[in-house]
Amino acid sequence: MSEPVIGNLRPHTWSSEQSVGYEAAIEAINGVVGAYTALIADAETHPGTHDEIAEYRRLRTECQQERRALKAEDTENIARIRAVYAARLRDLTEPGA
């Protein structure tokens, strides 16, 4: 019988603060990805918005790439991501922001 996948995982030595920060950063990025997805869906219902849709898709892809590159132990980057993406989500979702 083969060994379960979990048996091949390396142990991580993240602190509780790093784990919480990492999860919060992931959630912040996910919120922005969701906002871009909603903008894409809305734009697809209007004629002549192909450039707008392409830009939203490009921005969403950048978010997804940044999410994949996150490292829980990179505390400074995690703090930056949380701040940047919280502000971006406000800009994308709050009227008049």
Secondary structure, DSSP 8 states (H G I E B T S, - for coil): ----GGGG-------HHHHHHHHHHHHHHHHHHHHHHHHHHHHTTSTT-HHHHHHHHHHHHHHHHHHHH--TT-HHHHHHHHHHHHHHHHHHHSTT-
